[in-house]
Amino acid sequence: MSADESLTKAEGLLTRLEAARARLEQTDEPDQAIEVLQELADLAKEIEAELQRARRATEADAADA
C-alpha cells in the first residue's frame, strides 16, 4: 500500500472517529458510552497503524530514490 493510500484510509478512519466522539457526547447511557469508548480506542489503533504504514512507505520510497 502506498503512503497516499494509507493517508487516505487514515483520513476516513479519522472521520469515523469524529462521528463516534460526537455520539459519545450525545449519550446519557453508560453501556452505550462504554461501547463508543471501545470503538474510539479501536479506531485510534487503526489510525496509528495506517500512519505507521504511510511512514514506512515514505521511507522506502526515499531509500529507493
mmCIF file as Biopython writes it, N, C-alpha, C and O atoms, coordinates in Angstrom:
data_model
#
loop_
_atom_site.group_PDB
_atom_site.id
_atom_site.type_symbol
_atom_site.label_atom_id
_atom_site.label_alt_id
_atom_site.label_comp_id
_atom_site.label_asym_id
_atom_site.label_entity_id
_atom_site.label_seq_id
_atom_site.pdbx_PDB_ins_code
_atom_site.Cartn_x
_atom_site.Cartn_y
_atom_site.Cartn_z
_atom_site.occupancy
_atom_site.B_iso_or_equiv
_atom_site.auth_seq_id
_atom_site.auth_asym_id
_atom_site.pdbx_PDB_model_num
ATOM 1   N N  . MET A ? 1  ? 0.852   -1.170 0.000  1.0 0.0 1  A 1 
ATOM 2   C CA . MET A ? 1  ? 0.000   0.000  0.000  1.0 0.0 1  A 1 
ATOM 3   C C  . MET A ? 1  ? 0.899   1.235  0.000  1.0 0.0 1  A 1 
ATOM 4   O O  . MET A ? 1  ? 1.891   1.287  0.727  1.0 0.0 1  A 1 
ATOM 5   N N  . SER A ? 2  ? 0.551   2.215  -0.808 1.0 0.0 2  A 1 
ATOM 6   C CA . SER A ? 2  ? 1.355   3.427  -0.891 1.0 0.0 2  A 1 
ATOM 7   C C  . SER A ? 2  ? 1.068   4.348  0.298  1.0 0.0 2  A 1 
ATOM 8   O O  . SER A ? 2  ? 0.086   4.183  1.022  1.0 0.0 2  A 1 
ATOM 9   N N  . ALA A ? 3  ? 1.958   5.315  0.465  1.0 0.0 3  A 1 
ATOM 10  C CA . ALA A ? 3  ? 1.774   6.291  1.546  1.0 0.0 3  A 1 
ATOM 11  C C  . ALA A ? 3  ? 0.477   7.060  1.363  1.0 0.0 3  A 1 
ATOM 12  O O  . ALA A ? 3  ? -0.249  7.306  2.326  1.0 0.0 3  A 1 
ATOM 13  N N  . ASP A ? 4  ? 0.185   7.442  0.117  1.0 0.0 4  A 1 
ATOM 14  C CA . ASP A ? 4  ? -1.055  8.193  -0.141 1.0 0.0 4  A 1 
ATOM 15  C C  . ASP A ? 4  ? -2.293  7.365  0.192  1.0 0.0 4  A 1 
ATOM 16  O O  . ASP A ? 4  ? -3.260  7.886  0.748  1.0 0.0 4  A 1 
ATOM 17  N N  . GLU A ? 5  ? -2.262  6.083  -0.146 1.0 0.0 5  A 1 
ATOM 18  C CA . GLU A ? 5  ? -3.402  5.213  0.165  1.0 0.0 5  A 1 
ATOM 19  C C  . GLU A ? 5  ? -3.584  5.080  1.667  1.0 0.0 5  A 1 
ATOM 20  O O  . GLU A ? 5  ? -4.708  5.119  2.165  1.0 0.0 5  A 1 
ATOM 21  N N  . SER A ? 6  ? -2.477  4.923  2.392  1.0 0.0 6  A 1 
ATOM 22  C CA . SER A ? 6  ? -2.559  4.821  3.847  1.0 0.0 6  A 1 
ATOM 23  C C  . SER A ? 6  ? -3.090  6.104  4.465  1.0 0.0 6  A 1 
ATOM 24  O O  . SER A ? 6  ? -3.901  6.065  5.391  1.0 0.0 6  A 1 
ATOM 25  N N  . LEU A ? 7  ? -2.633  7.239  3.955  1.0 0.0 7  A 1 
ATOM 26  C CA . LEU A ? 7  ? -3.117  8.512  4.485  1.0 0.0 7  A 1 
ATOM 27  C C  . LEU A ? 7  ? -4.595  8.721  4.183  1.0 0.0 7  A 1 
ATOM 28  O O  . LEU A ? 7  ? -5.333  9.241  5.020  1.0 0.0 7  A 1 
ATOM 29  N N  . THR A ? 8  ? -5.028  8.320  2.999  1.0 0.0 8  A 1 
ATOM 30  C CA . THR A ? 8  ? -6.451  8.422  2.650  1.0 0.0 8  A 1 
ATOM 31  C C  . THR A ? 8  ? -7.286  7.549  3.569  1.0 0.0 8  A 1 
ATOM 32  O O  . THR A ? 8  ? -8.344  7.964  4.042  1.0 0.0 8  A 1 
ATOM 33  N N  . LYS A ? 9  ? -6.804  6.335  3.820  1.0 0.0 9  A 1 
ATOM 34  C CA . LYS A ? 9  ? -7.524  5.444  4.734  1.0 0.0 9  A 1 
ATOM 35  C C  . LYS A ? 9  ? -7.558  6.037  6.144  1.0 0.0 9  A 1 
ATOM 36  O O  . LYS A ? 9  ? -8.589  5.984  6.815  1.0 0.0 9  A 1 
ATOM 37  N N  . ALA A ? 10 ? -6.438  6.600  6.593  1.0 0.0 10 A 1 
ATOM 38  C CA . ALA A ? 10 ? -6.381  7.216  7.924  1.0 0.0 10 A 1 
ATOM 39  C C  . ALA A ? 10 ? -7.362  8.376  8.022  1.0 0.0 10 A 1 
ATOM 40  O O  . ALA A ? 10 ? -7.994  8.562  9.062  1.0 0.0 10 A 1 
ATOM 41  N N  . GLU A ? 11 ? -7.498  9.161  6.951  1.0 0.0 11 A 1 
ATOM 42  C CA . GLU A ? 11 ? -8.450  10.268 6.959  1.0 0.0 11 A 1 
ATOM 43  C C  . GLU A ? 11 ? -9.883  9.758  7.090  1.0 0.0 11 A 1 
ATOM 44  O O  . GLU A ? 11 ? -10.692 10.354 7.801  1.0 0.0 11 A 1 
ATOM 45  N N  . GLY A ? 12 ? -10.198 8.664  6.410  1.0 0.0 12 A 1 
ATOM 46  C CA . GLY A ? 12 ? -11.525 8.067  6.533  1.0 0.0 12 A 1 
ATOM 47  C C  . GLY A ? 12 ? -11.784 7.566  7.945  1.0 0.0 12 A 1 
ATOM 48  O O  . GLY A ? 12 ? -12.878 7.723  8.487  1.0 0.0 12 A 1 
ATOM 49  N N  . LEU A ? 13 ? -10.756 6.959  8.531  1.0 0.0 13 A 1 
ATOM 50  C CA . LEU A ? 13 ? -10.881 6.488  9.916  1.0 0.0 13 A 1 
ATOM 51  C C  . LEU A ? 13 ? -11.055 7.663  10.875 1.0 0.0 13 A 1 
ATOM 52  O O  . LEU A ? 13 ? -11.806 7.573  11.846 1.0 0.0 13 A 1 
ATOM 53  N N  . LEU A ? 14 ? -10.369 8.748  10.601 1.0 0.0 14 A 1 
ATOM 54  C CA . LEU A ? 14 ? -10.496 9.938  11.445 1.0 0.0 14 A 1 
ATOM 55  C C  . LEU A ? 14 ? -11.921 10.490 11.391 1.0 0.0 14 A 1 
ATOM 56  O O  . LEU A ? 14 ? -12.456 10.940 12.404 1.0 0.0 14 A 1 
ATOM 57  N N  . THR A ? 15 ? -12.522 10.454 10.220 1.0 0.0 15 A 1 
ATOM 58  C CA . THR A ? 15 ? -13.917 10.889 10.086 1.0 0.0 15 A 1 
ATOM 59  C C  . THR A ? 15 ? -14.826 10.008 10.939 1.0 0.0 15 A 1 
ATOM 60  O O  . THR A ? 15 ? -15.720 10.504 11.623 1.0 0.0 15 A 1 
ATOM 61  N N  . ARG A ? 16 ? -14.588 8.703  10.890 1.0 0.0 16 A 1 
ATOM 62  C CA . ARG A ? 16 ? -15.374 7.779  11.719 1.0 0.0 16 A 1 
ATOM 63  C C  . ARG A ? 16 ? -15.133 8.046  13.200 1.0 0.0 16 A 1 
ATOM 64  O O  . ARG A ? 16 ? -16.065 7.974  14.002 1.0 0.0 16 A 1 
ATOM 65  N N  . LEU A ? 17 ? -13.889 8.353  13.572 1.0 0.0 17 A 1 
ATOM 66  C CA . LEU A ? 17 ? -13.559 8.647  14.967 1.0 0.0 17 A 1 
ATOM 67  C C  . LEU A ? 17 ? -14.302 9.889  15.439 1.0 0.0 17 A 1 
ATOM 68  O O  . LEU A ? 17 ? -14.841 9.913  16.545 1.0 0.0 17 A 1 
ATOM 69  N N  . GLU A ? 18 ? -14.331 10.922 14.599 1.0 0.0 18 A 1 
ATOM 70  C CA . GLU A ? 18 ? -15.048 12.148 14.967 1.0 0.0 18 A 1 
ATOM 71  C C  . GLU A ? 18 ? -16.548 11.893 15.131 1.0 0.0 18 A 1 
ATOM 72  O O  . GLU A ? 18 ? -17.181 12.464 16.019 1.0 0.0 18 A 1 
ATOM 73  N N  . ALA A ? 19 ? -17.113 11.038 14.279 1.0 0.0 19 A 1 
ATOM 74  C CA . ALA A ? 19 ? -18.537 10.709 14.397 1.0 0.0 19 A 1 
ATOM 75  C C  . ALA A ? 19 ? -18.803 9.950  15.696 1.0 0.0 19 A 1 
ATOM 76  O O  . ALA A ? 19 ? -19.804 10.196 16.369 1.0 0.0 19 A 1 
ATOM 77  N N  . ALA A ? 20 ? -17.911 9.033  16.044 1.0 0.0 20 A 1 
ATOM 78  C CA . ALA A ? 20 ? -18.075 8.274  17.286 1.0 0.0 20 A 1 
ATOM 79  C C  . ALA A ? 20 ? -17.955 9.203  18.492 1.0 0.0 20 A 1 
ATOM 80  O O  . ALA A ? 20 ? -18.701 9.066  19.462 1.0 0.0 20 A 1 
ATOM 81  N N  . ARG A ? 21 ? -17.021 10.142 18.429 1.0 0.0 21 A 1 
ATOM 82  C CA . ARG A ? 21 ? -16.866 11.093 19.528 1.0 0.0 21 A 1 
ATOM 83  C C  . ARG A ? 21 ? -18.138 11.915 19.709 1.0 0.0 21 A 1 
ATOM 84  O O  . ARG A ? 21 ? -18.558 12.183 20.835 1.0 0.0 21 A 1 
ATOM 85  N N  . ALA A ? 22 ? -18.742 12.310 18.601 1.0 0.0 22 A 1 
ATOM 86  C CA . ALA A ? 22 ? -19.997 13.075 18.680 1.0 0.0 22 A 1 
ATOM 87  C C  . ALA A ? 22 ? -21.103 12.229 19.309 1.0 0.0 22 A 1 
ATOM 88  O O  . ALA A ? 22 ? -21.898 12.732 20.103 1.0 0.0 22 A 1 
ATOM 89  N N  . ARG A ? 23 ? -21.152 10.930 18.948 1.0 0.0 23 A 1 
ATOM 90  C CA . ARG A ? 23 ? -22.157 10.040 19.562 1.0 0.0 23 A 1 
ATOM 91  C C  . ARG A ? 23 ? -21.917 9.926  21.060 1.0 0.0 23 A 1 
ATOM 92  O O  . ARG A ? 23 ? -22.866 9.896  21.844 1.0 0.0 23 A 1 
ATOM 93  N N  . LEU A ? 24 ? -20.650 9.862  21.459 1.0 0.0 24 A 1 
ATOM 94  C CA . LEU A ? 24 ? -20.324 9.764  22.887 1.0 0.0 24 A 1 
ATOM 95  C C  . LEU A ? 24 ? -20.831 10.990 23.641 1.0 0.0 24 A 1 
ATOM 96  O O  . LEU A ? 24 ? -21.374 10.869 24.738 1.0 0.0 24 A 1 
ATOM 97  N N  . GLU A ? 25 ? -20.653 12.158 23.055 1.0 0.0 25 A 1 
ATOM 98  C CA . GLU A ? 25 ? -21.103 13.388 23.703 1.0 0.0 25 A 1 
ATOM 99  C C  . GLU A ? 25 ? -22.622 13.445 23.847 1.0 0.0 25 A 1 
ATOM 100 O O  . GLU A ? 25 ? -23.136 14.112 24.745 1.0 0.0 25 A 1 
ATOM 101 N N  . GLN A ? 26 ? -23.339 12.750 22.968 1.0 0.0 26 A 1 
ATOM 102 C CA . GLN A ? 26 ? -24.797 12.809 22.974 1.0 0.0 26 A 1 
ATOM 103 C C  . GLN A ? 26 ? -25.458 11.751 23.842 1.0 0.0 26 A 1 
ATOM 104 O O  . GLN A ? 26 ? -26.652 11.841 24.127 1.0 0.0 26 A 1 
ATOM 105 N N  . THR A ? 27 ? -24.695 10.747 24.265 1.0 0.0 27 A 1 
ATOM 106 C CA . THR A ? 27 ? -25.324 9.657  25.011 1.0 0.0 27 A 1 
ATOM 107 C C  . THR A ? 27 ? -25.321 9.928  26.510 1.0 0.0 27 A 1 
ATOM 108 O O  . THR A ? 27 ? -24.405 10.533 27.067 1.0 0.0 27 A 1 
ATOM 109 N N  . ASP A ? 28 ? -26.389 9.451  27.127 1.0 0.0 28 A 1 
ATOM 110 C CA . ASP A ? 28 ? -26.503 9.519  28.587 1.0 0.0 28 A 1 
ATOM 111 C C  . ASP A ? 28 ? -26.488 8.113  29.190 1.0 0.0 28 A 1 
ATOM 112 O O  . ASP A ? 28 ? -26.539 7.950  30.409 1.0 0.0 28 A 1 
ATOM 113 N N  . GLU A ? 29 ? -26.417 7.105  28.323 1.0 0.0 29 A 1 
ATOM 114 C CA . GLU A ? 29 ? -26.464 5.720  28.791 1.0 0.0 29 A 1 
ATOM 115 C C  . GLU A ? 29 ? -25.049 5.179  28.989 1.0 0.0 29 A 1 
ATOM 116 O O  . GLU A ? 29 ? -24.249 5.178  28.053 1.0 0.0 29 A 1 
ATOM 117 N N  . PRO A ? 30 ? -24.739 4.720  30.198 1.0 0.0 30 A 1 
ATOM 118 C CA . PRO A ? 30 ? -23.392 4.218  30.480 1.0 0.0 30 A 1 
ATOM 119 C C  . PRO A ? 30 ? -22.958 3.062  29.567 1.0 0.0 30 A 1 
ATOM 120 O O  . PRO A ? 30 ? -21.816 3.034  29.109 1.0 0.0 30 A 1 
ATOM 121 N N  . ASP A ? 31 ? -23.857 2.118  29.302 1.0 0.0 31 A 1 
ATOM 122 C CA . ASP A ? 31 ? -23.485 0.983  28.459 1.0 0.0 31 A 1 
ATOM 123 C C  . ASP A ? 31 ? -23.145 1.427  27.039 1.0 0.0 31 A 1 
ATOM 124 O O  . ASP A ? 31 ? -22.190 0.939  26.435 1.0 0.0 31 A 1 
ATOM 125 N N  . GLN A ? 32 ? -23.931 2.350  26.521 1.0 0.0 32 A 1 
ATOM 126 C CA . GLN A ? 32 ? -23.656 2.855  25.180 1.0 0.0 32 A 1 
ATOM 127 C C  . GLN A ? 32 ? -22.352 3.653  25.176 1.0 0.0 32 A 1 
ATOM 128 O O  . GLN A ? 32 ? -21.584 3.573  24.217 1.0 0.0 32 A 1 
ATOM 129 N N  . ALA A ? 33 ? -22.100 4.405  26.217 1.0 0.0 33 A 1 
ATOM 130 C CA . ALA A ? 33 ? -20.859 5.174  26.319 1.0 0.0 33 A 1 
ATOM 131 C C  . ALA A ? 33 ? -19.649 4.240  26.316 1.0 0.0 33 A 1 
ATOM 132 O O  . ALA A ? 33 ? -18.636 4.533  25.680 1.0 0.0 33 A 1 
ATOM 133 N N  . ILE A ? 34 ? -19.756 3.121  27.025 1.0 0.0 34 A 1 
ATOM 134 C CA . ILE A ? 34 ? -18.652 2.159  27.054 1.0 0.0 34 A 1 
ATOM 135 C C  . ILE A ? 34 ? -18.411 1.586  25.661 1.0 0.0 34 A 1 
ATOM 136 O O  . ILE A ? 34 ? -17.263 1.443  25.241 1.0 0.0 34 A 1 
ATOM 137 N N  . GLU A ? 35 ? -19.473 1.261  24.949 1.0 0.0 35 A 1 
ATOM 138 C CA . GLU A ? 35 ? -19.332 0.742  23.581 1.0 0.0 35 A 1 
ATOM 139 C C  . GLU A ? 35 ? -18.660 1.765  22.665 1.0 0.0 35 A 1 
ATOM 140 O O  . GLU A ? 35 ? -17.789 1.416  21.869 1.0 0.0 35 A 1 
ATOM 141 N N  . VAL A ? 36 ? -19.066 3.013  22.783 1.0 0.0 36 A 1 
ATOM 142 C CA . VAL A ? 36 ? -18.494 4.060  21.935 1.0 0.0 36 A 1 
ATOM 143 C C  . VAL A ? 36 ? -17.030 4.289  22.309 1.0 0.0 36 A 1 
ATOM 144 O O  . VAL A ? 36 ? -16.194 4.502  21.431 1.0 0.0 36 A 1 
ATOM 145 N N  . LEU A ? 37 ? -16.718 4.249  23.585 1.0 0.0 37 A 1 
ATOM 146 C CA . LEU A ? 37 ? -15.324 4.398  24.002 1.0 0.0 37 A 1 
ATOM 147 C C  . LEU A ? 37 ? -14.456 3.283  23.439 1.0 0.0 37 A 1 
ATOM 148 O O  . LEU A ? 37 ? -13.323 3.531  23.027 1.0 0.0 37 A 1 
ATOM 149 N N  . GLN A ? 38 ? -14.971 2.065  23.416 1.0 0.0 38 A 1 
ATOM 150 C CA . GLN A ? 38 ? -14.225 0.951  22.829 1.0 0.0 38 A 1 
ATOM 151 C C  . GLN A ? 38 ? -14.026 1.173  21.334 1.0 0.0 38 A 1 
ATOM 152 O O  . GLN A ? 38 ? -12.950 0.914  20.795 1.0 0.0 38 A 1 
ATOM 153 N N  . GLU A ? 39 ? -15.074 1.655  20.673 1.0 0.0 39 A 1 
ATOM 154 C CA . GLU A ? 39 ? -14.963 1.961  19.239 1.0 0.0 39 A 1 
ATOM 155 C C  . GLU A ? 39 ? -13.904 3.043  19.002 1.0 0.0 39 A 1 
ATOM 156 O O  . GLU A ? 39 ? -13.111 2.948  18.065 1.0 0.0 39 A 1 
ATOM 157 N N  . LEU A ? 40 ? -13.898 4.068  19.856 1.0 0.0 40 A 1 
ATOM 158 C CA . LEU A ? 40 ? -12.893 5.124  19.740 1.0 0.0 40 A 1 
ATOM 159 C C  . LEU A ? 40 ? -11.484 4.561  19.907 1.0 0.0 40 A 1 
ATOM 160 O O  . LEU A ? 40 ? -10.576 4.929  19.161 1.0 0.0 40 A 1 
ATOM 161 N N  . ALA A ? 41 ? -11.301 3.683  20.867 1.0 0.0 41 A 1 
ATOM 162 C CA . ALA A ? 41 ? -9.988  3.079  21.089 1.0 0.0 41 A 1 
ATOM 163 C C  . ALA A ? 41 ? -9.557  2.256  19.876 1.0 0.0 41 A 1 
ATOM 164 O O  . ALA A ? 41 ? -8.406  2.329  19.447 1.0 0.0 41 A 1 
ATOM 165 N N  . ASP A ? 42 ? -10.481 1.477  19.328 1.0 0.0 42 A 1 
ATOM 166 C CA . ASP A ? 42 ? -10.169 0.652  18.155 1.0 0.0 42 A 1 
ATOM 167 C C  . ASP A ? 42 ? -9.821  1.522  16.949 1.0 0.0 42 A 1 
ATOM 168 O O  . ASP A ? 42 ? -8.864  1.242  16.227 1.0 0.0 42 A 1 
ATOM 169 N N  . LEU A ? 43 ? -10.595 2.566  16.739 1.0 0.0 43 A 1 
ATOM 170 C CA . LEU A ? 43 ? -10.326 3.461  15.615 1.0 0.0 43 A 1 
ATOM 171 C C  . LEU A ? 43 ? -8.977  4.158  15.779 1.0 0.0 43 A 1 
ATOM 172 O O  . LEU A ? 43 ? -8.236  4.321  14.809 1.0 0.0 43 A 1 
ATOM 173 N N  . ALA A ? 44 ? -8.663  4.564  16.996 1.0 0.0 44 A 1 
ATOM 174 C CA . ALA A ? 44 ? -7.367  5.206  17.235 1.0 0.0 44 A 1 
ATOM 175 C C  . ALA A ? 44 ? -6.222  4.257  16.902 1.0 0.0 44 A 1 
ATOM 176 O O  . ALA A ? 44 ? -5.217  4.681  16.330 1.0 0.0 44 A 1 
ATOM 177 N N  . LYS A ? 45 ? -6.358  2.992  17.248 1.0 0.0 45 A 1 
ATOM 178 C CA . LYS A ? 45 ? -5.325  1.999  16.921 1.0 0.0 45 A 1 
ATOM 179 C C  . LYS A ? 45 ? -5.205  1.825  15.411 1.0 0.0 45 A 1 
ATOM 180 O O  . LYS A ? 45 ? -4.098  1.730  14.881 1.0 0.0 45 A 1 
ATOM 181 N N  . GLU A ? 46 ? -6.331  1.782  14.725 1.0 0.0 46 A 1 
ATOM 182 C CA . GLU A ? 46 ? -6.312  1.636  13.267 1.0 0.0 46 A 1 
ATOM 183 C C  . GLU A ? 46 ? -5.657  2.854  12.603 1.0 0.0 46 A 1 
ATOM 184 O O  . GLU A ? 46 ? -4.889  2.712  11.651 1.0 0.0 46 A 1 
ATOM 185 N N  . ILE A ? 47 ? -5.964  4.035  13.108 1.0 0.0 47 A 1 
ATOM 186 C CA . ILE A ? 47 ? -5.363  5.255  12.565 1.0 0.0 47 A 1 
ATOM 187 C C  . ILE A ? 47 ? -3.857  5.221  12.768 1.0 0.0 47 A 1 
ATOM 188 O O  . ILE A ? 47 ? -3.102  5.527  11.846 1.0 0.0 47 A 1 
ATOM 189 N N  . GLU A ? 48 ? -3.416  4.858  13.949 1.0 0.0 48 A 1 
ATOM 190 C CA . GLU A ? 48 ? -1.977  4.772  14.240 1.0 0.0 48 A 1 
ATOM 191 C C  . GLU A ? 48 ? -1.296  3.778  13.303 1.0 0.0 48 A 1 
ATOM 192 O O  . GLU A ? 48 ? -0.200  4.042  12.810 1.0 0.0 48 A 1 
ATOM 193 N N  . ALA A ? 49 ? -1.932  2.648  13.058 1.0 0.0 49 A 1 
ATOM 194 C CA . ALA A ? 49 ? -1.354  1.641  12.158 1.0 0.0 49 A 1 
ATOM 195 C C  . ALA A ? 49 ? -1.231  2.187  10.741 1.0 0.0 49 A 1 
ATOM 196 O O  . ALA A ? 49 ? -0.222  1.953  10.076 1.0 0.0 49 A 1 
ATOM 197 N N  . GLU A ? 50 ? -2.237  2.906  10.274 1.0 0.0 50 A 1 
ATOM 198 C CA . GLU A ? 50 ? -2.179  3.477  8.925  1.0 0.0 50 A 1 
ATOM 199 C C  . GLU A ? 50 ? -1.091  4.534  8.829  1.0 0.0 50 A 1 
ATOM 200 O O  . GLU A ? 50 ? -0.387  4.609  7.822  1.0 0.0 50 A 1 
ATOM 201 N N  . LEU A ? 51 ? -0.950  5.342  9.856  1.0 0.0 51 A 1 
ATOM 202 C CA . LEU A ? 51 ? 0.103   6.357  9.842  1.0 0.0 51 A 1 
ATOM 203 C C  . LEU A ? 51 ? 1.488   5.705  9.840  1.0 0.0 51 A 1 
ATOM 204 O O  . LEU A ? 51 ? 2.408   6.189  9.182  1.0 0.0 51 A 1 
ATOM 205 N N  . GLN A ? 52 ? 1.625   4.609  10.577 1.0 0.0 52 A 1 
ATOM 206 C CA . GLN A ? 52 ? 2.896   3.870  10.559 1.0 0.0 52 A 1 
ATOM 207 C C  . GLN A ? 52 ? 3.172   3.310  9.168  1.0 0.0 52 A 1 
ATOM 208 O O  . GLN A ? 52 ? 4.304   3.368  8.687  1.0 0.0 52 A 1 
ATOM 209 N N  . ARG A ? 53 ? 2.129   2.760  8.514  1.0 0.0 53 A 1 
ATOM 210 C CA . ARG A ? 53 ? 2.303   2.248  7.145  1.0 0.0 53 A 1 
ATOM 211 C C  . ARG A ? 53 ? 2.720   3.353  6.189  1.0 0.0 53 A 1 
ATOM 212 O O  . ARG A ? 53 ? 3.595   3.162  5.345  1.0 0.0 53 A 1 
ATOM 213 N N  . ALA A ? 54 ? 2.088   4.504  6.330  1.0 0.0 54 A 1 
ATOM 214 C CA . ALA A ? 54 ? 2.422   5.634  5.464  1.0 0.0 54 A 1 
ATOM 215 C C  . ALA A ? 54 ? 3.870   6.063  5.679  1.0 0.0 54 A 1 
ATOM 216 O O  . ALA A ? 54 ? 4.581   6.364  4.721  1.0 0.0 54 A 1 
ATOM 217 N N  . ARG A ? 55 ? 4.298   6.091  6.918  1.0 0.0 55 A 1 
ATOM 218 C CA . ARG A ? 55 ? 5.674   6.482  7.208  1.0 0.0 55 A 1 
ATOM 219 C C  . ARG A ? 55 ? 6.663   5.482  6.623  1.0 0.0 55 A 1 
ATOM 220 O O  . ARG A ? 55 ? 7.669   5.870  6.029  1.0 0.0 55 A 1 
ATOM 221 N N  . ARG A ? 56 ? 6.370   4.184  6.792  1.0 0.0 56 A 1 
ATOM 222 C CA . ARG A ? 56 ? 7.268   3.168  6.228  1.0 0.0 56 A 1 
ATOM 223 C C  . ARG A ? 56 ? 7.314   3.255  4.709  1.0 0.0 56 A 1 
ATOM 224 O O  . ARG A ? 56 ? 8.379   3.107  4.109  1.0 0.0 56 A 1 
ATOM 225 N N  . ALA A ? 57 ? 6.159   3.495  4.082  1.0 0.0 57 A 1 
ATOM 226 C CA . ALA A ? 57 ? 6.119   3.605  2.623  1.0 0.0 57 A 1 
ATOM 227 C C  . ALA A ? 57 ? 6.918   4.816  2.155  1.0 0.0 57 A 1 
ATOM 228 O O  . ALA A ? 57 ? 7.629   4.749  1.152  1.0 0.0 57 A 1 
ATOM 229 N N  . THR A ? 58 ? 6.799   5.916  2.880  1.0 0.0 58 A 1 
ATOM 230 C CA . THR A ? 58 ? 7.549   7.121  2.534  1.0 0.0 58 A 1 
ATOM 231 C C  . THR A ? 58 ? 9.044   6.889  2.693  1.0 0.0 58 A 1 
ATOM 232 O O  . THR A ? 58 ? 9.834   7.303  1.844  1.0 0.0 58 A 1 
ATOM 233 N N  . GLU A ? 59 ? 9.430   6.232  3.773  1.0 0.0 59 A 1 
ATOM 234 C CA . GLU A ? 59 ? 10.847  5.932  3.995  1.0 0.0 59 A 1 
ATOM 235 C C  . GLU A ? 59 ? 11.393  4.997  2.928  1.0 0.0 59 A 1 
ATOM 236 O O  . GLU A ? 59 ? 12.528  5.157  2.479  1.0 0.0 59 A 1 
ATOM 237 N N  . ALA A ? 60 ? 10.588  4.018  2.520  1.0 0.0 60 A 1 
ATOM 238 C CA . ALA A ? 60 ? 11.006  3.083  1.474  1.0 0.0 60 A 1 
ATOM 239 C C  . ALA A ? 60 ? 11.164  3.815  0.146  1.0 0.0 60 A 1 
ATOM 240 O O  . ALA A ? 60 ? 12.115  3.561  -0.594 1.0 0.0 60 A 1 
ATOM 241 N N  . ASP A ? 61 ? 10.247  4.715  -0.157 1.0 0.0 61 A 1 
ATOM 242 C CA . ASP A ? 61 ? 10.350  5.493  -1.389 1.0 0.0 61 A 1 
ATOM 243 C C  . ASP A ? 61 ? 11.586  6.379  -1.381 1.0 0.0 61 A 1 
ATOM 244 O O  . ASP A ? 61 ? 12.256  6.529  -2.403 1.0 0.0 61 A 1 
ATOM 245 N N  . ALA A ? 62 ? 11.883  6.961  -0.236 1.0 0.0 62 A 1 
ATOM 246 C CA . ALA A ? 62 ? 13.061  7.825  -0.129 1.0 0.0 62 A 1 
ATOM 247 C C  . ALA A ? 62 ? 14.341  7.018  -0.291 1.0 0.0 62 A 1 
ATOM 248 O O  . ALA A ? 62 ? 15.306  7.493  -0.891 1.0 0.0 62 A 1 
ATOM 249 N N  . ALA A ? 63 ? 14.353  5.814  0.234  1.0 0.0 63 A 1 
ATOM 250 C CA . ALA A ? 63 ? 15.529  4.954  0.125  1.0 0.0 63 A 1 
ATOM 251 C C  . ALA A ? 63 ? 15.756  4.507  -1.319 1.0 0.0 63 A 1 
ATOM 252 O O  . ALA A ? 63 ? 16.894  4.316  -1.749 1.0 0.0 63 A 1 
ATOM 253 N N  . ASP A ? 64 ? 14.665  4.344  -2.056 1.0 0.0 64 A 1 
ATOM 254 C CA . ASP A ? 64 ? 14.774  3.920  -3.458 1.0 0.0 64 A 1 
ATOM 255 C C  . ASP A ? 64 ? 15.208  5.052  -4.386 1.0 0.0 64 A 1 
ATOM 256 O O  . ASP A ? 64 ? 15.694  4.806  -5.491 1.0 0.0 64 A 1 
ATOM 257 N N  . ALA A ? 65 ? 15.032  6.287  -3.935 1.0 0.0 65 A 1 
ATOM 258 C CA . ALA A ? 65 ? 15.331  7.443  -4.799 1.0 0.0 65 A 1 
ATOM 259 C C  . ALA A ? 65 ? 16.798  7.761  -4.845 1.0 0.0 65 A 1 
ATOM 260 O O  . ALA A ? 65 ? 17.204  8.702  -5.527 1.0 0.0 65 A 1 
#
